[in-house]
Amino acid sequence: MSEDFSVGDAVAYHDGTIGVTLTCQVVKVMPAERSVRSYHIRDLSELFERCVRGDTLTRIAPVPADGIFKSKGDAS
């Protein structure tokens, strides 16, 4: 059985059809259907959501959004 995710979780999604792994965020949890849960995920570089099965996702450590673009000279 696949792992359960919550809205806001950072996940890695591997799309086997095009061979790409995306870092996404869970935006909606769908009801389980035939014991398989689906999730709506979104990559921040895309304008749309994907509906994927839970067994195609892997939980990853969240990246703090404010820490990505900070320069070394910022005093915070």
Sequence and secondary structure as in RCSB ss.txt:
>XXXX:A:sequence
MSEDFSVGDAVAYHDGTIGVTLTCQVVKVMPAERSVRSYHIRDLSELFERCVRGDTLTRIAPVPADGIFKSKGDA
S
>XXXX:A:secstr
      TT EEEEEETTTTEEEEEEEEEE   BTTB EEEEE TTSSS EEEEGGGEEE     HHHHS  TT  
 
